[in-house]
């Protein structure tokens, strides 16, 4: 299953390298787009859950790496204001 590394910039300017075990994340995030924080978290959650589901369908178990990534995104998002600057998806590869 092809993995995807996506880079984001948080509202405070910090950039982060993120992991998805599946290309389905492309259905939820687009390189070069900015997302209000709540929208970004919802998109990341949907994309990473879908990616984990694809792993489960293929291998019989959910992807703990996708769930770990989602947990990091959700934890970092809590440190930012929902009405602050957007999250930018810098790249998906």
N, C-alpha and C positions, 0 to 999 in steps of 0.2 A: 504494500500500500504506500503510495508516494506521500511523503511528509511535506509540510509547508512551514517555512520559517517566515514570520511576519514581524516587521519592525513598526513600533508605534512611538509616538511622542505624547507624553502625558501633558496636562494643562500647565504644569510647572516647568516644562521644557526638558524633563528627563526622558531619555529614549530607552526603550526596552526591546529586547529580542524575545519573541514569543514563539511557541511551538504548537502546531496542529498535526495530528497523525494522518490527516486526510486533506485532499484538495477541496473538499466541500466547504472549507472556510472561505473560499473564493465566492461562494454564493451569499456570504454575509458581510464581507469586508472588501473594500476596493482601495487599491494603492492610490495615494494622492488625495483621498477624501478625508474630510474632517467630520467628526461626529460629536454631537453633544454628549457629555459623559454618560447620562442614563441610556441613551441610544447605543453608544459604543458597548457598554456592559451587556445590554440585552442582545446585541448582535454577536458579541464574543461568546456569550452563554449559549445562544442557539447554535452557533457554528461549532463550538467545541463539544457540545452535547451530541450534535449530529455526527461529528467526527468519531467520537467515542462509540456511538451506536454502530457506525460502519465497521469499526474494529471488532465490536462484539458480534456482529453478524458474520464476519469472516473467520474470527478466531475463537469465538465462544466466550470471550470475557471483555469487559469494558477496558478502555485505555486509561490507566491511572495517570499517565503523563498529561493527557488532555485535561483531566479533572484537577491535577495539580496546577496546571497553567491557569485554568479558570479560577481557582482559589486565589492565586497570586493577583490576577487581574481584579477580582472583587475586593481583595484586601487593599490594594493600592487605590482603587476607586473611592473607597471610604475615606481616604485622606484628602480628597479633593471636593470642592464645592460643585454640586450638581448644576449650578447656574454660572459656573466659571467658563474659562476658555475651553474649546473643544479638544478632544483626543484626535490626533492625526495618524492615519495609517500610512506610514511612509513607504512600505514595500511589502510584497508577498512574493516569495520565491520557493 
